[in-house]
Amino acid sequence: MLFIAGIGLAQNGSASLCIAIYSDCINLLERIVMPIMPRSFFFQPTAALIMSLSVLVSAVSISPVQAADISSDPSTEASIDDKSMPDHHMNDHSKMPAGVQGGNVVSTGKFAFSYTPMFMHMEDNYIGSSTVSPQTIATTIPSQVTMTGAMGPIKEMYRIVPTTMDVQSHMFNLMYGVTDNFNLMAMASYLRKSMNMITFSGASGTTVLGSSSATTEGVGDTIIGSLWRVYKDHSYAVILNLGLSLPTGSATQNIAMLSPMNKFMTMRASYGMQLGTGTYDLMPGLTVTSHTNNWSWGTAWRSRFPLGNNSEGYRYGNLNELTAWGGYSSSPGITATIRIAESIQGQIRGSDPMISGLMEGTNPNFYGGKHTDLLGGVEIAGGPFGYKKQHAAFEIGKTITQNLNGPQLGHSWTFNALLGTEF
């Protein structure tokens, strides 16, 4: 795929760019990404990788455009590519991984638009840091459903166990520069969530009755906010973020699943399969970036605090994310990045009385925990190639540690991409 992308770029008169991208990507995959990714990831038809590379090819062959990513918005820098091709509209664009948000600002009176797709795969059930089999969950973990037996009321086991889940998030971000140091932004999203489950027969035992899958899809929550660059010198920049998440995504989606009695039942989807939180959430953050010569690095903190319960009677736990990264520009416009990210989230508080049943995801106590990801990627600035307002990036990574309030599905791998334009 990288070679095909290179050919596409070369056909548009950007041979040097295609060679640089191909060389840097191959080196990055061999040295950083491939050792941490499951072998099957590189051989299955991964829509994330195909989409990202297609977007990258399109970006260079369309009009010259500058990026201000929805997910990477810092501000600072004048490394080798900025020096060779100055662009006054970039407002000192920082080299950042595709999955980092809120670190760049745009200049006064300028708009910036970006598209940021994210693909995440989840598999294996965890209790704490240990994996547990579906059979163990189905025979030892009591549900919230009570049935009457010969000995009185007893708790039924979770007889429907999820095995994998895939999440696609397509985010669209618009920014406006009120001043060189203060920007307003709005972000909309479209989500698709798919889950595979196995169902065990009856109320006990390890006999597998069958499997089923369910999908929810639609508009997600909307975020409005601001970015304020509070400090900047020739090497460092500090940006404060303050956002508010609006509950535009549905929290009342329904799905069908195979019951232990061998019937398909339609019920409200589990909390994790809903498209929105249903709450207004405060989203503060802080980004610090720096660079020297060909090297760049930074750190960022992001959080999400629900301001109350939603109309269904619950709210997600507080979320805090901390990430740090480093980058090296081996050639003008091409920066290889490596990043470590940790996410910590509390359990769901409250509950939706319509979300119940014999599947673990219906229990609000089985949400939250912490996980750490290691990611590698490439950032491409268009300035050195005659596309001064263009910026693209992608990264892939794998979860290396996790400790979850389980049983719940664990994180496996994540893919982030970015394409932005300024006008």
C-alpha positions as CSV (number, residue, x, y, z in Angstrom):
1,M,0.0,0.0,0.0
2,L,2.8,2.4,0.8
3,F,4.4,1.7,-2.6
4,I,1.1,2.4,-4.3
5,A,0.7,5.6,-2.4
6,G,4.2,6.5,-3.5
7,I,3.4,5.9,-7.2
8,G,0.3,8.1,-6.9
9,L,2.3,10.9,-5.5
10,A,5.0,10.6,-8.1
11,Q,2.4,10.9,-10.8
12,N,1.4,14.2,-9.5
13,G,5.0,15.5,-9.7
14,S,6.0,14.9,-6.1
15,A,8.7,12.2,-6.6
16,S,10.8,13.4,-3.7
17,L,7.8,13.4,-1.4
18,C,6.8,9.8,-2.4
19,I,10.4,8.5,-1.8
20,A,10.6,10.3,1.6
21,I,7.2,9.0,2.7
22,Y,7.9,5.4,1.6
23,S,11.3,5.3,3.2
24,D,10.3,6.8,6.5
25,C,7.1,4.7,6.8
26,I,8.9,1.5,6.1
27,N,11.6,2.3,8.6
28,L,9.0,3.2,11.2
29,L,7.0,0.1,10.7
30,E,10.0,-2.2,10.9
31,R,11.6,-0.6,14.0
32,I,8.7,0.6,16.1
33,V,5.3,-0.6,15.0
34,M,5.6,-4.1,13.7
35,P,7.2,-5.5,16.9
36,I,4.2,-4.3,19.0
37,M,1.3,-5.2,16.6
38,P,-0.2,-8.6,16.2
39,R,0.9,-10.3,13.0
40,S,-2.6,-10.7,11.9
41,F,-3.1,-6.9,11.8
42,F,-0.9,-6.6,8.8
43,F,-2.5,-9.3,6.8
44,Q,-6.2,-8.7,7.4
45,P,-8.1,-6.2,5.1
46,T,-7.7,-3.2,7.5
47,A,-10.1,-0.5,6.4
48,A,-8.3,2.0,8.7
49,L,-4.9,1.7,6.9
50,I,-6.5,1.7,3.4
51,M,-8.6,4.8,4.2
52,S,-5.7,6.7,5.7
53,L,-3.3,6.1,2.8
54,S,-6.0,6.9,0.3
55,V,-6.7,10.2,2.1
56,L,-2.9,10.9,2.2
57,V,-2.6,10.4,-1.6
58,S,-5.7,12.6,-2.2
59,A,-4.3,15.3,0.0
60,V,-1.1,15.8,-2.0
61,S,-2.9,15.7,-5.4
62,I,-5.7,18.1,-4.4
63,S,-5.2,21.7,-3.7
64,P,-2.6,23.1,-1.4
65,V,-4.0,23.2,2.1
66,Q,-2.8,23.7,5.7
67,A,-3.8,21.5,8.5
68,A,-5.1,22.4,11.9
69,D,-6.1,19.0,13.2
70,I,-9.0,18.3,15.3
71,S,-6.9,16.0,17.1
72,S,-3.6,17.8,16.9
73,D,-3.8,21.5,17.4
74,P,-0.6,22.8,19.0
75,S,1.4,25.8,18.2
76,T,5.1,26.4,17.8
77,E,8.0,25.4,15.7
78,A,10.2,26.4,12.8
79,S,12.1,23.2,11.9
80,I,13.8,22.3,8.7
81,D,10.6,22.2,6.6
82,D,9.3,25.5,7.9
83,K,12.7,27.2,7.3
84,S,12.9,25.9,3.7
85,M,9.3,27.0,2.9
86,P,8.0,29.6,5.2
87,D,4.2,29.8,5.6
88,H,2.8,32.7,7.5
89,H,-0.6,31.1,7.8
90,M,0.7,28.1,9.7
91,N,1.1,30.1,12.9
92,D,4.1,28.1,13.9
93,H,2.7,24.6,13.4
94,S,4.1,22.0,15.7
95,K,5.0,18.5,14.6
96,M,2.5,16.2,16.3
97,P,1.2,12.6,16.1
98,A,-2.2,12.1,14.5
99,G,-3.9,11.1,17.8
100,V,-3.0,14.2,19.8
101,Q,-5.6,16.8,20.1
102,G,-5.6,20.6,20.9
103,G,-2.0,21.6,20.3
104,N,-2.0,24.0,17.3
105,V,-3.7,27.3,16.7
106,V,-4.4,29.2,13.5
107,S,-3.7,32.9,12.7
108,T,-6.1,35.8,13.1
109,G,-9.0,35.6,10.7
110,K,-8.1,32.2,9.4
111,F,-10.3,29.1,9.3
112,A,-9.0,25.5,9.6
113,F,-10.8,22.3,8.8
114,S,-9.7,18.8,9.5
115,Y,-10.9,15.2,9.2
116,T,-9.7,12.7,11.7
117,P,-10.7,9.1,11.5
118,M,-10.0,6.7,14.4
119,F,-10.3,2.9,14.4
120,M,-10.1,0.8,17.5
121,H,-10.2,-2.9,18.0
122,M,-11.1,-4.6,21.4
123,E,-10.8,-8.3,22.3
124,D,-10.3,-10.6,25.2
125,N,-12.1,-10.1,28.5
126,Y,-10.2,-8.7,31.5
127,I,-10.8,-8.6,35.2
128,G,-8.1,-6.3,36.5
129,S,-4.9,-7.0,34.4
130,S,-5.8,-10.7,33.8
131,T,-7.7,-12.2,30.9
132,V,-10.7,-14.5,31.6
133,S,-12.3,-16.9,29.3
134,P,-15.9,-16.7,28.1
135,Q,-16.6,-20.0,29.9
136,T,-15.3,-18.6,33.2
137,I,-17.6,-15.5,32.9
138,A,-20.6,-17.7,31.9
139,T,-20.3,-20.0,34.9
140,T,-18.8,-17.8,37.7
141,I,-19.8,-14.1,37.3
142,P,-23.4,-13.4,38.7
143,S,-25.5,-11.0,36.8
144,Q,-28.0,-8.4,38.1
145,V,-30.9,-10.7,37.0
146,T,-32.5,-12.8,39.7
147,M,-34.5,-16.0,39.1
148,T,-36.4,-18.1,41.6
149,G,-35.0,-21.5,42.3
150,A,-35.8,-24.4,44.7
151,M,-33.5,-22.7,47.2
152,G,-35.0,-19.3,46.8
153,P,-33.9,-16.3,44.6
154,I,-30.5,-16.7,42.9
155,K,-28.5,-14.6,40.6
156,E,-28.2,-15.8,37.0
157,M,-24.8,-15.9,35.4
158,Y,-23.8,-13.7,32.4
159,R,-24.6,-16.2,29.6
160,I,-23.9,-13.8,26.8
161,V,-20.3,-12.9,26.5
162,P,-18.8,-10.4,24.0
163,T,-15.6,-11.6,22.2
164,T,-14.6,-8.6,20.0
165,M,-15.7,-5.0,19.4
166,D,-14.7,-2.5,16.7
167,V,-15.2,1.2,16.9
168,Q,-15.0,3.7,14.0
169,S,-15.0,7.4,14.8
170,H,-15.0,10.0,12.0
171,M,-14.4,13.4,13.4
172,F,-14.8,16.8,11.6
173,N,-13.3,19.9,13.2
174,L,-13.6,23.6,12.3
175,M,-11.4,26.2,13.9
176,Y,-11.3,30.0,13.7
177,G,-8.5,32.3,14.7
178,V,-10.0,35.2,16.8
179,T,-6.4,36.2,17.4
180,D,-3.0,34.6,16.8
181,N,-3.2,33.1,20.3
182,F,-6.9,32.5,20.8
183,N,-9.1,30.1,18.6
184,L,-12.6,28.9,18.7
185,M,-13.5,25.4,17.6
186,A,-16.4,23.1,16.9
187,M,-16.3,19.3,16.3
188,A,-18.9,16.9,15.0
189,S,-18.5,13.1,14.8
190,Y,-20.0,10.0,13.2
191,L,-19.6,6.7,14.9
192,R,-20.0,3.0,14.1
193,K,-19.7,0.3,16.8
194,S,-19.8,-3.4,16.1
195,M,-19.7,-6.2,18.7
196,N,-19.5,-10.0,18.3
197,M,-20.9,-12.2,21.2
198,I,-21.3,-15.9,22.0
199,T,-24.3,-17.2,23.8
200,F,-24.2,-20.2,26.2
201,S,-27.2,-22.5,26.4
202,G,-29.5,-22.4,29.3
203,A,-28.8,-21.1,32.8
204,S,-25.7,-23.1,33.5
205,G,-22.9,-25.1,31.9
206,T,-20.4,-24.3,29.1
207,T,-22.3,-25.5,26.1
208,V,-22.1,-22.8,23.4
209,L,-25.5,-22.2,21.8
210,G,-24.4,-19.9,19.1
211,S,-23.1,-16.4,18.3
212,S,-24.5,-13.1,17.2
213,S,-23.4,-9.7,16.3
214,A,-24.8,-6.2,16.7
215,T,-24.1,-2.7,15.3
216,T,-25.0,0.8,16.3
217,E,-24.2,3.7,13.9
218,G,-25.0,7.4,13.8
219,V,-24.1,10.9,14.9
220,G,-22.0,11.2,18.0
221,D,-21.7,14.0,20.6
222,T,-20.7,17.5,19.5
223,I,-17.8,19.5,21.1
224,I,-17.5,23.2,21.1
225,G,-14.5,25.0,22.8
226,S,-11.5,27.2,22.6
227,L,-7.7,27.0,22.5
228,W,-5.6,29.7,24.2
229,R,-1.9,29.8,23.6
230,V,-0.6,31.3,26.9
231,Y,3.1,31.1,26.2
232,K,5.4,30.9,23.2
233,D,9.1,31.4,22.5
234,H,11.5,30.2,19.8
235,S,11.4,26.6,21.3
236,Y,8.4,26.1,23.5
237,A,4.6,26.7,23.4
238,V,1.9,26.1,25.9
239,I,-1.8,25.9,25.0
240,L,-4.8,25.7,27.3
241,N,-7.9,23.9,26.0
242,L,-11.5,24.3,27.3
243,G,-14.3,22.4,25.7
244,L,-17.9,21.5,26.3
245,S,-19.4,18.2,25.0
246,L,-23.0,18.5,23.9
247,P,-25.2,15.3,24.0
248,T,-26.1,15.1,20.3
249,G,-25.4,11.4,20.1
250,S,-28.1,8.8,20.9
251,A,-28.0,7.0,24.3
252,T,-31.1,4.9,23.5
253,Q,-29.9,2.6,20.7
254,N,-31.4,-0.9,20.5
255,I,-29.8,-4.1,19.3
256,A,-30.8,-7.8,18.8
257,M,-28.8,-10.6,20.4
258,L,-29.2,-14.4,20.7
259,S,-30.6,-15.4,24.2
260,P,-29.7,-18.5,26.1
261,M,-33.2,-19.8,25.3
262,N,-32.3,-19.8,21.6
263,K,-34.4,-16.8,20.7
264,F,-33.3,-13.4,19.3
265,M,-34.3,-10.6,21.6
266,T,-34.3,-6.9,20.9
267,M,-33.3,-4.8,23.8
268,R,-31.5,-1.5,24.6
269,A,-27.8,-1.7,23.7
270,S,-25.2,-1.8,26.5
271,Y,-23.6,1.4,27.7
272,G,-20.5,1.0,25.5
273,M,-22.6,0.5,22.4
274,Q,-24.4,3.8,22.7
275,L,-23.4,6.6,20.3
276,G,-23.4,9.4,22.9
277,T,-23.0,9.9,26.7
278,G,-26.3,11.8,27.0
279,T,-24.5,14.3,29.3
280,Y,-23.0,17.8,29.1
281,D,-19.3,17.2,29.8
282,L,-16.6,19.8,30.6
283,M,-13.3,19.0,28.7
284,P,-10.3,20.9,29.9
285,G,-6.8,20.2,28.7
286,L,-3.2,21.4,28.4
287,T,-0.5,20.9,25.7
288,V,3.2,21.7,25.9
289,T,5.3,21.4,22.7
290,S,9.0,22.0,22.0
291,H,11.6,21.5,19.3
292,T,15.2,21.9,18.5
293,N,16.7,21.4,15.1
294,N,15.3,18.2,13.7
295,W,13.9,16.9,17.0
296,S,10.4,17.7,18.4
297,W,8.6,16.5,21.5
298,G,5.7,17.3,23.7
299,T,3.2,16.3,26.3
300,A,-0.6,16.7,26.7
301,W,-3.3,16.2,29.3
302,R,-7.0,15.8,28.4
303,S,-9.9,15.2,30.6
304,R,-13.7,14.8,30.5
305,F,-15.9,15.5,33.5
306,P,-19.7,14.9,33.2
307,L,-21.7,17.8,34.7
308,G,-24.6,15.5,35.9
309,N,-26.6,12.4,35.1
310,N,-28.3,12.1,31.7
311,S,-32.0,11.7,31.2
312,E,-31.6,7.9,31.4
313,G,-30.2,8.1,35.0
314,Y,-26.4,7.7,34.7
315,R,-23.2,9.3,33.7
316,Y,-19.8,8.0,32.7
317,G,-16.9,8.2,35.1
318,N,-14.4,11.0,35.0
319,L,-11.8,10.5,32.2
320,N,-8.1,11.7,32.3
321,E,-5.7,11.1,29.5
322,L,-1.9,11.8,29.6
323,T,0.4,11.4,26.6
324,A,4.0,12.2,25.7
325,W,5.7,11.9,22.3
326,G,8.9,12.5,20.4
327,G,9.5,13.1,16.7
328,Y,12.5,13.3,14.4
329,S,12.4,15.0,10.9
330,S,14.8,12.9,8.8
331,S,14.0,14.9,5.7
332,P,12.1,18.1,5.0
333,G,8.4,17.7,5.6
334,I,8.6,14.1,7.0
335,T,8.6,13.5,10.8
336,A,8.5,10.1,12.4
337,T,6.8,10.0,15.8
338,I,6.6,7.7,18.7
339,R,4.1,8.2,21.5
340,I,3.0,6.7,24.8
341,A,-0.5,7.4,26.1
342,E,-2.3,6.5,29.3
343,S,-6.0,6.7,29.9
344,I,-7.8,6.4,33.3
345,Q,-11.6,6.4,33.7
346,G,-13.9,5.8,36.6
347,Q,-16.9,3.5,36.7
348,I,-20.3,4.5,35.4
349,R,-22.4,6.2,38.1
350,G,-26.1,5.4,38.2
351,S,-27.8,3.1,35.7
352,D,-30.3,3.0,32.9
353,P,-33.2,0.7,34.0
354,M,-33.7,-0.2,30.3
355,I,-30.2,-1.6,30.0
356,S,-30.3,-5.0,31.6
357,G,-29.9,-8.7,30.8
358,L,-27.4,-11.5,30.8
359,M,-24.5,-9.7,29.0
360,E,-21.7,-8.2,31.0
361,G,-21.9,-4.8,29.3
362,T,-25.3,-4.2,30.9
363,N,-23.6,-3.8,34.3
364,P,-22.4,-0.2,34.9
365,N,-19.8,-1.4,37.4
366,F,-17.9,-3.2,34.5
367,Y,-16.7,0.0,32.9
368,G,-13.6,2.1,33.4
369,G,-10.1,1.3,34.5
370,K,-6.8,2.3,32.9
371,H,-4.7,1.3,29.9
372,T,-1.4,2.3,28.3
373,D,-0.8,2.4,24.6
374,L,2.4,2.6,22.6
375,L,2.1,4.2,19.1
376,G,4.3,5.0,16.1
377,G,3.5,7.2,13.2
378,V,4.4,9.7,10.5
379,E,3.5,13.4,10.2
380,I,3.7,15.0,6.7
381,A,3.9,18.8,6.2
382,G,3.2,20.0,2.7
383,G,5.2,23.2,2.8
384,P,8.5,21.8,1.4
385,F,6.6,20.2,-1.5
386,G,4.7,23.3,-2.6
387,Y,1.6,22.7,-0.5
388,K,2.0,25.2,2.2
389,K,-1.4,24.8,3.8
390,Q,-1.4,21.0,3.8
391,H,-0.8,18.7,6.7
392,A,-1.4,14.9,7.1
393,A,-0.5,12.3,9.7
394,F,-1.2,8.8,10.7
395,E,-0.2,6.4,13.6
396,I,-0.9,2.9,14.7
397,G,-0.3,1.4,18.1
398,K,-1.1,-1.4,20.6
399,T,-2.2,-1.4,24.2
400,I,0.8,-2.7,26.3
401,T,-0.8,-2.7,29.7
402,Q,-4.3,-2.5,31.1
403,N,-6.1,-2.9,34.4
404,L,-9.9,-2.8,33.9
405,N,-13.0,-2.9,36.1
406,G,-14.1,-6.2,34.6
407,P,-15.1,-8.4,33.2
408,Q,-15.0,-6.2,30.1
409,L,-13.4,-6.3,26.7
410,G,-9.8,-5.1,26.7
411,H,-8.2,-2.7,24.3
412,S,-6.1,-4.3,21.5
413,W,-5.0,-1.8,18.8
414,T,-5.7,1.7,17.6
415,F,-5.2,3.5,14.3
416,N,-5.4,7.3,13.9
417,A,-5.2,9.5,10.8
418,L,-5.5,13.2,10.0
419,L,-6.0,15.4,7.0
420,G,-6.4,19.2,7.4
421,T,-6.8,22.4,5.4
422,E,-6.6,26.1,6.2
423,F,-8.5,28.9,4.4
